[in-house]
Each structure stands twice: as structure tokens, then as C-alpha cells.
Amino acid sequence: MESDVASVATRLDASVAAIAARPDHDAYAVEMWKYALAYHRGEEDPESVPPAASEACDAIPYIPPPAISPGDEPDETTAILDVGCLGGYGLYDIALRRRRANRDLPVLRGIDASGESVAMARELGETWGIGADLAFEQVSIENLDHAPGSYDLVIARLLLPYVEMETALAKMARVLKPGGKLLVQLHAPAYYRRQFVRNLARPVTAFYYLRPIMAGMLYGTTGRQSKRPWFSETALSVDTATRHAKRHGFHEIWRGGFDVKPLALLCKGSD
Ligand SMILES: C[S@@+](CC[C@H](N)C(=O)[O-])C[C@H]1O[C@@H](n2cnc3c(N)ncnc32)[C@H](O)[C@@H]1O
């Protein structure tokens, strides 16, 4: 199994490099794939130490171990949906950890609004997902129509700041089983405040970061999100997100991560 894992990683290196050479590639997805592959090389090499999570990047492990109590890790009976799956690197991380332990994989589904992201996820999934129950679909969370109660875990890392919150929360609550978990990562107001201050010398960029702060204040105080494209990105604290998630039957069971990009695990209360 170890050599399978190594040969898959070598083929993925080549495939990611080939995708990166295409003029229309999704640069962010390529960057995250390169990071994931380098991270795992670091984890597998007894001589090296994988990079510690930092504010700049804490993307791997995609399911941070402190979020899941021992014995509650995803197994082959778990169905996972990654919303905003960005080339599928996060599901690859989840699958690889099972493969390394010589264990069967969970059911893995990824959706993303971006066609490039999904095309990349499918292309790379043909290498790492052999034998897995794996599928990627180009669909926005607002249009998600998977069967009610079909997932044990929904992952929405760095997605909620970009979507219409009430619709997204309702859609995710609908597809989760009672007792299912929702892992979210947010861009907190502190993230945008910091970017705003850093860019004060560039007023256009500074204003770009001011808009989500204003949108977040509107959402936090009134529960409304502006429909104007200018205010489509929303700074979200865990408190605000969990307060709204409560209306959709969620309660918070863990929070962690960095101040600027907090993580939270929510549980869908039994119906
Ligand atoms: C900031 S990236 C985060 C990707 C990944 N989850 C991570 O943590 O690295 C946001 C992703 O969400 C996708 N996205 C944005 N709006 C979406 C929507 N309404 N429905 C589904 N995916 C969306 C984007 O295409 C992008 O891949």
C-alpha cells in the first residue's frame, strides 16, 4: 500500500505540473494541490517535519484532528460532502490518510461552482480515486439537490464568506443526517481588517477589503446580506455564523483555528 501511495503521489505531481502549464488553469487550485502533495511528502518522510499550520495556510489536514474526537474519525461508512472543493485536494487528503492506514475510504463527494475546479478535481481524481466511491459535480451550494439526509459530514472551508448564508445553511442542513456534522472555516472580520490596514497605501485594494467588513456588520446586526455584487463577500465571526446556523438546527461542538480564519464544527441536532 505504501508503494501505491508513493506512485500515486508521483503521478499526481506530474498531472498537477501538466495542469499548471495550461493557460486556463485555476492558479489557486494548483497552488493548493502543490501544497497538499508537498505536505504529504513531508509527513511520509521520516527525516522531515511537515509544515506547522500557520495563519497563511492551515489547509491540511483538511479535517483538523482536534475537531474530531478519537474514535469518531471518518471511516468507510461515512459519507462526506466537500462544498467548494477547489480541485479536490481536501478530499484527497482525507482519502490518503485512510489509504496509509490500509483502510477503506469514506464515500466522497465534492461540489464547486467553478467548472475549472471541478474539471481539475475529476482529472486528478482519476489518479487518486481509483476504487473509491468518489464524484465531483459542478453545482453551486444554492442549487444543491442531493437527497435529504445523505451525508454524515459536510465540509465548507472558506466557502461561507462568498455565499448567501441562509440558503447555504439550509441546503447543508437538508443533506445532513440527524446528528451529522458541519465543518466550517471562515474569513473573520480580523482577516479583512488586517488586509485593510496592510493596504492603506493602496486605496483601491484597501476598499476591496473594507467591503466584506461592512457586509459582515450588516449581516451580524440585521441578519441581511446585500444582494449587490460589490457586497457579495461577508466577514463572518464564528459567533455570527453559529448564531445563524442555530436557526437551521445546528449547535456548535468545537471551535479552533486561527483568529483570522477560525474553524468550527457544528452538529445537526436530531430531528
Ligand atoms: C476560497 S476557496 C476554498 C476552497 C477549499 N474549500 C479550501 O478550503 O481551500 C472557495 C471555493 O468555493 C467555491 N465556491 C464559491 N462560491 C460557491 C458556491 N456558491 N457554491 C459552491 N462553491 C462555491 C469556489 O469556486 C472555490 O473553489
The ligand as a MOL file (V3000), in Angstrom:
LIG
                    3D

  0  0  0     0  0            999 V3000
M  V30 BEGIN CTAB
M  V30 COUNTS 27 29 0 0 0
M  V30 BEGIN ATOM
M  V30 1 C -11.6350 30.1430 -1.0270 0
M  V30 2 S -11.9730 28.6960 -1.9450 0 CHG=1
M  V30 3 C -11.8450 27.4820 -0.6700 0
M  V30 4 C -11.5690 26.1110 -1.2330 0
M  V30 5 C -11.3450 24.9760 -0.2500 0
M  V30 6 N -12.5860 24.6050 0.4100 0
M  V30 7 C -10.2780 25.3220 0.7440 0
M  V30 8 O -10.5770 25.3870 1.9510 0
M  V30 9 O -9.1320 25.5210 0.3320 0 CHG=-1
M  V30 10 C -13.7170 28.7950 -2.2210 0
M  V30 11 C -14.2330 27.7410 -3.1750 0
M  V30 12 O -15.6450 27.7890 -3.1510 0
M  V30 13 C -16.1400 27.7950 -4.4860 0
M  V30 14 N -17.4220 28.4970 -4.4590 0
M  V30 15 C -17.6470 29.8310 -4.4050 0
M  V30 16 N -18.9670 30.0840 -4.3830 0
M  V30 17 C -19.5920 28.8850 -4.3980 0
M  V30 18 C -20.9600 28.4710 -4.3860 0
M  V30 19 N -21.9380 29.3730 -4.3420 0
M  V30 20 N -21.2290 27.1560 -4.4030 0
M  V30 21 C -20.2340 26.2340 -4.4500 0
M  V30 22 N -18.9330 26.5580 -4.4840 0
M  V30 23 C -18.6050 27.8690 -4.4590 0
M  V30 24 C -15.0590 28.4930 -5.2880 0
M  V30 25 O -15.1250 28.1680 -6.6720 0
M  V30 26 C -13.7970 27.9710 -4.6220 0
M  V30 27 O -13.3630 26.7460 -5.1730 0
M  V30 END ATOM
M  V30 BEGIN BOND
M  V30 1 1 1 2
M  V30 2 1 2 3
M  V30 3 1 2 10
M  V30 4 1 3 4
M  V30 5 1 4 5
M  V30 6 1 5 6
M  V30 7 1 5 7
M  V30 8 2 7 8
M  V30 9 1 7 9
M  V30 10 1 10 11
M  V30 11 1 11 12
M  V30 12 1 11 26
M  V30 13 1 12 13
M  V30 14 1 13 14
M  V30 15 1 13 24
M  V30 16 1 14 15
M  V30 17 1 14 23
M  V30 18 2 15 16
M  V30 19 1 16 17
M  V30 20 1 17 18
M  V30 21 2 17 23
M  V30 22 1 18 19
M  V30 23 2 18 20
M  V30 24 1 20 21
M  V30 25 2 21 22
M  V30 26 1 22 23
M  V30 27 1 24 25
M  V30 28 1 24 26
M  V30 29 1 26 27
M  V30 END BOND
M  V30 END CTAB
M  END
